[in-house]
Amino acid sequence: MTQKIMIVDDDPDVTKFLDIMFRHNGYETCIAPDGKAAVEVFLKEKPDLITLDLEMPEEWGPRFFRKISKAKGFNTPVIVISGVSGREFSIPKAKAFFAKPFDADEVLRKAREILSE
């Protein structure tokens, strides 16, 4: 079964880039433009991994993470990709943190590593 990566980011250039990168490397994707929409997408799509921006309109990434992490049996790994300073303190349970602009090869390598655990 193909693994699914959820991309949560309000920047359409970032979401398009990540979407293409992950799809070209054999993953399915789903996208949410902010933390508010992400809750519904997460519940519907049940992704295997989430890439999460922190600062977005409607609802920030940390608030989205707090909401979904309260769900029974939640164990979906998260990679934070954000330009916000202090990002490594935002989601304590995140598996990795990348600053924008990010190195695509490093993000892909980390996603593969996490999904193979």
C-alpha positions as CSV (number, residue, x, y, z in Angstrom):
1,M,0.0,0.0,0.0
2,T,1.3,3.5,-0.9
3,Q,2.1,5.7,2.1
4,K,0.4,9.1,2.3
5,I,2.0,12.4,3.3
6,M,-0.2,15.3,4.4
7,I,1.2,18.7,3.6
8,V,-0.1,21.6,5.8
9,D,1.1,25.0,4.5
10,D,-0.5,28.2,3.4
11,D,2.1,28.9,0.7
12,P,0.9,27.5,-2.6
13,D,4.5,27.4,-4.0
14,V,5.6,25.3,-1.0
15,T,2.7,22.9,-1.2
16,K,3.0,22.5,-4.9
17,F,6.7,21.8,-4.6
18,L,6.3,19.3,-1.8
19,D,3.4,17.6,-3.6
20,I,5.4,17.1,-6.8
21,M,8.5,16.0,-4.9
22,F,6.6,13.4,-2.8
23,R,4.5,12.1,-5.7
24,H,7.5,11.7,-7.9
25,N,9.1,9.6,-5.2
26,G,6.1,7.2,-4.9
27,Y,4.0,8.7,-2.1
28,E,0.4,9.8,-2.2
29,T,-0.3,13.3,-0.8
30,C,-3.1,15.4,0.6
31,I,-3.0,19.1,1.2
32,A,-4.5,21.6,3.7
33,P,-3.9,25.3,3.4
34,D,-4.1,26.0,7.2
35,G,-4.5,24.3,10.5
36,K,-8.3,24.7,10.6
37,A,-8.8,22.9,7.3
38,A,-6.1,20.4,8.2
39,V,-8.2,18.8,11.0
40,E,-10.9,17.7,8.5
41,V,-8.3,16.6,5.9
42,F,-6.4,14.6,8.6
43,L,-9.5,12.8,9.7
44,K,-10.6,12.0,6.2
45,E,-7.3,11.0,4.7
46,K,-5.5,9.3,7.6
47,P,-2.0,10.2,6.5
48,D,1.1,8.3,7.5
49,L,3.2,11.5,7.9
50,I,2.5,15.2,8.2
51,T,4.7,18.1,7.1
52,L,3.5,21.1,9.1
53,D,4.1,24.8,8.7
54,L,3.7,26.8,11.9
55,E,2.4,30.2,11.0
56,M,-0.7,30.2,8.8
57,P,-4.0,32.1,8.6
58,E,-7.1,30.7,10.3
59,E,-5.2,28.4,12.6
60,W,-1.6,27.9,13.4
61,G,0.2,24.6,13.1
62,P,0.7,24.1,16.9
63,R,-3.0,24.5,17.6
64,F,-3.8,21.9,14.8
65,F,-1.3,19.5,16.3
66,R,-2.7,19.9,19.8
67,K,-6.2,19.1,18.4
68,I,-5.2,16.0,16.5
69,S,-2.8,14.7,19.1
70,K,-5.7,14.3,21.6
71,A,-7.3,11.7,19.3
72,K,-7.3,8.2,20.7
73,G,-4.4,6.3,19.3
74,F,-2.8,9.3,17.6
75,N,0.8,8.4,16.5
76,T,1.2,10.1,13.1
77,P,4.8,11.5,12.8
78,V,5.3,15.2,12.1
79,I,8.0,17.1,10.3
80,V,7.9,20.8,10.9
81,I,8.9,23.0,7.9
82,S,8.7,26.7,8.9
83,G,10.4,30.0,8.7
84,V,9.4,30.8,12.3
85,S,12.4,31.1,14.7
86,G,12.2,28.7,17.7
87,R,10.4,26.1,15.5
88,E,12.2,23.3,17.3
89,F,10.3,24.2,20.4
90,S,6.9,24.4,18.8
91,I,5.9,20.7,18.4
92,P,8.0,18.8,21.0
93,K,7.0,15.4,19.6
94,A,8.0,16.3,16.0
95,K,10.5,14.0,14.3
96,A,12.4,16.7,12.5
97,F,12.5,20.5,12.0
98,F,13.5,22.3,8.8
99,A,13.9,26.0,8.2
100,K,12.4,27.7,5.1
101,P,13.9,27.7,2.6
102,F,14.6,24.0,3.0
103,D,16.9,21.5,1.3
104,A,14.5,19.2,-0.6
105,D,16.8,16.2,-0.5
106,E,17.1,16.5,3.3
107,V,13.3,16.7,3.7
108,L,12.8,13.7,1.4
109,R,15.6,11.7,3.1
110,K,14.0,12.4,6.6
111,A,10.5,11.5,5.3
112,R,11.8,8.2,4.0
113,E,13.6,7.4,7.2
114,I,10.5,8.1,9.3
115,L,8.2,6.2,7.1
116,S,10.5,3.1,7.1
117,E,10.5,2.9,11.0
